[in-house]
């Protein structure tokens, strides 16, 4: 697609003016011609330029909807090739349609002024919205990495990831209001309004910006690969699509290679089987902050997709935790720390998450190993078990 460099620079200036709280009408009049021709890919370039200038996704969210509303006429009339039936993108669109139907169930109760008497019904619907996290995860772990590898302008996807986090938090706030001993209709109306704005707003941004841009940079083979990777995730509110998983990925080329060390030797195949049999999730990030490897244990805690291989680890985390990731890597590189340990509650389980620096015989930093372990059963152990006892 042909780029108009001068127009893009003027559009960047327009958004900068909005960030600087300049008069909206004056800005619009000045850049009207450019605004009325803006494209989805140019939106990415504009907002990514602000990230590169030091603005955080949260900073940009303060003006994002205002800017997109101004861009709406051009974006909504933009012509783009629609995805093939049951392709990765088409399935995401189907999920959005199903989400809107589910939210309409809540809207109907509100319009009929039946909120208090149907509070439990609303609570059930809102709790079910947590399933839509699978939609966001497929974008974060599959679509976003593919797009980031296409061009650095797609690093602005961190803004949409932040929107996902806002939607997740909004669901929890509505649940808290509905489950409160003293129910407040006023609080409910405020929070459910924010929930609709968050979830439907993301779907609209996908339709206007994300999906058209993705269709322009991806080919059929890449969409097919994404579909196969999506099989490890859920498909919220729609029937599980009939996706051909293809042939199981095997070790290629090095199957019979033997690794010899001072403590033994393993074939390449044995090494892969051994790593995947460990009751922990392992992810290796190299010295250049690129994800290079992850294991596939039987019960993986956090989703990982092949799309993340080669991705900058800083793009694999939500913005709100990025400072922690940077701190760990910086300390490991300086050699001042040899581990970082966290434990969290996750879906009713207790998880232990540890990070360890990898250094060669010269003490040179060669990356970091992330180890995640479900320690729920370990914490519940009492006494001893000295005899074989199958569960």
C-alpha positions in Angstrom: 0.0 0.0 0.0 1.3 3.4 -1.0 2.3 5.6 1.9 1.8 9.4 2.0 4.7 10.3 4.3 3.7 14.0 4.5 0.1 13.2 5.3 1.2 10.8 8.0 3.4 13.4 9.6 0.5 15.9 9.6 -1.8 13.3 11.2 0.9 12.7 13.9 0.8 16.5 14.5 -3.0 16.4 14.8 -2.9 13.7 17.5 -0.1 15.5 19.2 -2.3 18.6 19.3 -5.1 16.5 20.9 -2.6 15.2 23.5 -1.6 18.7 24.2 -5.2 19.8 24.8 -5.3 22.2 21.9 -8.7 23.4 20.6 -10.4 20.5 18.9 -12.2 22.5 16.2 -9.1 24.5 15.3 -7.2 21.2 14.9 -9.9 19.6 12.9 -10.2 22.5 10.5 -6.4 22.5 10.1 -6.1 18.8 9.3 -9.5 18.1 7.9 -8.3 16.8 4.5 -5.8 14.4 6.1 -8.3 13.2 8.7 -10.9 12.4 6.1 -8.4 10.1 4.3 -6.8 8.3 7.3 -6.4 4.5 6.9 -6.2 1.6 9.5 -2.5 1.1 9.0 -1.8 4.8 9.3 -3.6 4.7 12.7 -1.0 2.2 13.9 1.8 4.3 12.6 0.4 7.5 14.3 -0.1 5.9 17.7 3.1 3.9 17.7 5.0 7.1 17.1 3.6 8.4 20.4 4.7 5.3 22.2 8.2 5.8 20.7 8.1 9.4 22.0 7.6 8.1 25.6 3.9 8.2 26.0 2.5 5.2 27.8 -0.6 3.3 26.5 -2.5 4.8 29.5 -1.5 8.3 28.3 -2.8 7.5 24.8 -6.1 6.1 26.1 -7.0 9.5 27.5 -7.4 10.7 23.9 -7.9 7.5 21.9 -11.6 7.4 21.6 -11.8 11.1 20.9 -9.3 10.7 18.0 -11.0 7.5 16.6 -14.4 9.3 16.7 -12.8 12.0 14.5 -11.3 9.4 12.2 -14.6 7.3 12.2 -15.9 8.6 8.8 -12.8 7.6 7.0 -12.2 4.3 8.8 -15.8 3.1 8.5 -15.9 3.7 4.8 -12.4 2.1 4.2 -12.6 -0.8 1.8 -10.8 -3.9 2.8 -10.9 -7.6 1.9 -13.0 -9.6 4.4 -11.5 -12.8 5.9 -12.4 -16.2 4.5 -15.1 -18.2 6.3 -13.8 -19.8 9.5 -10.4 -18.4 9.1 -8.7 -17.1 12.3 -9.9 -13.6 11.8 -13.4 -14.6 10.8 -13.7 -16.7 14.0 -12.7 -13.6 16.0 -15.5 -11.7 14.3 -18.0 -14.4 15.1 -17.0 -14.2 18.7 -17.6 -10.5 18.7 -21.0 -11.0 17.3 -21.8 -13.6 20.0 -20.5 -11.2 22.6 -22.8 -8.4 21.5 -25.8 -10.8 21.7 -24.8 -11.7 25.3 -24.4 -8.1 26.3 -27.8 -7.4 24.7 -29.3 -9.8 27.2 -28.1 -7.4 30.0 -29.3 -4.4 28.0 -32.8 -5.8 27.7 -33.1 -6.3 31.4 -31.9 -2.7 32.1 -34.3 -1.2 29.5 -37.2 -3.2 31.1 -36.1 -1.8 34.5 -35.8 -5.3 36.0 -32.3 -5.1 37.3 -33.0 -5.7 40.9 -35.4 -8.6 40.4 -33.1 -10.2 37.8 -29.9 -9.5 39.6 -28.9 -13.1 39.7 -29.5 -13.6 36.0 -27.4 -10.5 35.2 -24.7 -11.9 37.5 -24.6 -15.2 35.6 -24.3 -13.4 32.3 -21.5 -11.1 33.6 -19.6 -14.0 35.1 -19.8 -15.8 31.7 -18.1 -12.8 30.1 -14.9 -14.0 31.7 -14.8 -16.7 29.0 -14.2 -13.9 26.5 -10.7 -13.7 27.9 -9.9 -16.5 25.4 -10.6 -14.0 22.6 -8.2 -11.5 24.1 -5.6 -14.2 24.7 -5.7 -15.3 21.1 -5.0 -11.8 20.0 -2.2 -11.2 22.5 -0.4 -14.5 22.0 -1.1 -15.3 18.3 -2.2 -12.3 16.2 -0.1 -9.6 17.9 3.2 -11.5 17.5 2.5 -12.1 13.9 1.8 -8.5 13.2 4.8 -7.2 15.3 7.1 -9.3 13.1 5.7 -7.7 10.0 6.6 -4.1 11.0 7.6 -2.1 14.0 4.6 0.2 13.6 2.5 -2.7 15.1 4.3 -2.3 18.4 1.4 0.1 19.2 -0.6 -3.1 19.9 0.4 -2.5 23.5 -2.4 0.0 23.5 -5.0 -2.6 22.7 -3.6 -5.0 25.2 -4.1 -2.3 27.8 -7.8 -2.1 26.7 -8.1 -5.8 27.2 -6.9 -5.3 30.8 -9.4 -2.6 31.3 -12.2 -4.9 30.1 -11.0 -7.7 32.4 -11.0 -5.3 35.4 -14.4 -3.9 34.5 -16.0 -7.4 34.5 -14.7 -8.0 38.0 -16.0 -4.6 39.2 -19.5 -5.3 37.9 -19.4 -8.8 39.6 -18.4 -7.1 42.9 -21.3 -4.7 42.7 -23.8 -7.5 42.0 -22.5 -9.7 44.8 -22.4 -6.9 47.4 -24.6 -7.5 50.4 -26.0 -4.0 50.0 -26.8 -3.7 46.3 -26.5 -0.2 44.8 -28.4 0.3 41.5 -26.5 3.6 41.0 -23.2 1.8 41.3 -24.4 -0.9 39.0 -25.5 1.5 36.3 -22.1 3.3 36.4 -20.0 0.1 36.3 -22.1 -1.8 33.7 -21.9 1.3 31.5 -18.1 1.2 31.7 -18.2 -2.5 30.9 -20.3 -2.0 27.8 -18.0 0.8 26.7 -14.9 -1.3 27.3 -15.9 -4.5 25.6 -17.9 -3.1 22.7 -15.3 -0.4 22.3 -12.6 -3.0 21.7 -14.7 -4.9 19.2 -15.3 -1.6 17.3 -11.6 -0.8 17.2 -10.9 -4.3 15.9 -13.4 -3.8 13.1 -12.2 -0.3 12.2 -8.5 -0.6 12.6 -7.0 -4.0 13.8 -8.7 -6.4 11.4 -8.4 -4.4 8.2 -4.7 -3.7 8.9 -4.1 -7.4 9.7 -5.7 -8.5 6.5 -3.4 -6.3 4.5 -0.2 -7.7 5.9 -0.9 -11.4 6.4 -1.2 -14.1 3.8 -3.3 -17.3 3.7 -0.6 -19.5 5.0 -0.1 -17.3 8.1 -3.9 -17.3 8.8 -3.9 -21.0 8.6 -1.0 -21.3 11.0 -2.8 -19.0 13.4 -5.9 -21.1 13.2 -4.0 -24.2 14.1 -2.4 -22.4 17.1 -5.8 -21.2 18.2 -6.9 -24.8 18.9 -5.1 -24.6 22.3 -7.6 -21.8 23.3 -11.3 -21.6 23.8 -13.9 -20.1 21.4 -16.1 -18.0 23.6 -19.9 -18.1 22.9 -19.6 -19.9 19.6 -19.4 -23.6 18.6 -15.9 -24.9 18.4 -15.0 -24.5 14.8 -13.9 -27.4 12.6 -10.2 -26.6 12.2 -7.7 -29.0 10.7 -4.9 -29.3 13.2 -2.5 -30.5 10.5 0.2 -33.0 11.2 1.7 -33.1 14.7 4.9 -31.1 14.8 7.9 -33.4 15.2 11.5 -32.8 15.8 13.0 -32.0 12.4 16.5 -32.8 11.2 18.1 -33.5 14.6 16.0 -36.4 15.9 19.0 -38.7 16.2 21.5 -36.1 17.3 23.1 -36.9 20.6 24.0 -34.3 23.3 26.9 -35.4 25.5 27.7 -33.7 28.8 29.6 -34.5 31.9 26.5 -36.0 33.5 25.3 -38.1 30.6 24.0 -38.1 27.1 20.6 -37.7 25.5 19.2 -37.7 21.9 17.4 -34.6 20.8 14.1 -36.4 20.9 14.8 -37.6 24.5 15.7 -34.1 25.5 12.4 -32.6 24.2 10.4 -35.4 25.9 12.2 -34.8 29.1 11.7 -31.1 29.1 8.0 -31.4 28.3 7.5 -34.1 31.1 8.7 -31.7 33.8 5.8 -30.6 36.1 6.6 -26.9 35.4 6.2 -24.4 32.6 9.6 -23.3 31.2 10.2 -20.3 29.0 13.6 -19.2 27.8 14.4 -15.6 26.8 17.8 -15.0 25.2 20.3 -12.2 26.0 18.7 -10.0 23.3 15.3 -10.2 25.1 13.8 -12.5 22.5 11.6 -15.5 23.4 13.4 -18.6 22.1 11.8 -21.6 23.6 9.0 -22.9 25.8 8.0 -26.3 27.0 4.7 -28.0 26.4 3.8 -29.8 29.7 0.6 -31.8 29.9 -1.2 -29.1 32.0 0.2 -25.7 31.0 -0.7 -22.9 33.3 -0.4 -19.8 31.1 -1.0 -20.0 27.3 2.0 -20.0 25.0 1.8 -20.1 21.2 4.6 -20.7 18.6 3.8 -17.2 17.4 5.7 -15.8 20.3 9.1 -17.3 19.2 11.4 -14.5 18.3 9.1 -11.9 20.0 10.6 -9.3 22.3 9.7 -10.4 25.8 8.6 -6.9 26.6 5.7 -7.3 24.2 4.6 -10.5 26.0 3.4 -8.7 29.1 0.7 -6.1 29.8 2.0 -2.6 30.2 1.2 -2.4 33.9 3.8 -5.2 34.7 6.4 -4.1 32.1 8.5 -2.2 34.7 8.9 -5.4 36.7 10.1 -7.3 33.7 12.6 -4.6 32.8 13.8 -4.5 36.4 14.4 -8.2 36.5 16.3 -8.3 33.2 18.4 -5.3 34.1 19.5 -6.7 37.5 20.3 -10.1 35.9 22.4 -8.4 33.2 24.3 -6.4 35.8 24.9 -9.6 37.8 23.4 -8.1 41.0 20.6 -10.7 41.3 20.5 -14.5 40.8 16.7 -15.1 41.0 13.3 -13.4 41.3 10.4 -15.2 43.0 6.7 -14.4 43.0 3.6 -16.4 44.0 0.0 -15.6 43.0 -3.5 -17.0 43.3 -4.8 -18.0 39.8 -8.1 -19.7 39.1 -8.3 -21.2 42.6 -4.7 -22.4 42.4 -1.5 -21.2 44.0 1.3 -20.6 41.5 5.0 -20.1 42.1 6.7 -18.1 39.4 10.5 -17.9 39.4 13.1 -16.3 37.1 16.7 -17.3 36.9 19.6 -15.7 34.8 21.6 -18.0 32.5 25.3 -17.3 32.5 28.0 -19.2 30.7 31.4 -20.4 32.1 32.7 -16.8 31.7 29.9 -15.3 33.7 28.4 -13.7 30.6 24.6 -13.2 30.6 22.9 -15.5 28.2 19.2 -14.9 29.0 16.6 -15.7 31.6 14.6 -18.8 32.4 11.0 -18.4 33.6 9.7 -21.3 35.7 6.0 -21.5 36.6 4.8 -24.3 39.0 1.4 -25.1 40.4 2.2 -25.7 44.1 -1.4 -26.0 45.3 -1.1 -29.7 46.2 2.4 -29.3 47.5 1.2 -26.7 50.1 -1.5 -29.2 51.2 1.0 -32.0 51.9 1.0 -33.3 55.5 2.8 -36.2 57.2 4.6 -38.6 54.9 3.9 -41.1 52.1 6.6 -43.8 52.0 4.6 -46.5 50.0 3.5 -46.4 46.4 -0.1 -45.2 46.3 -1.8 -44.5 43.0 -4.4 -41.8 43.0 
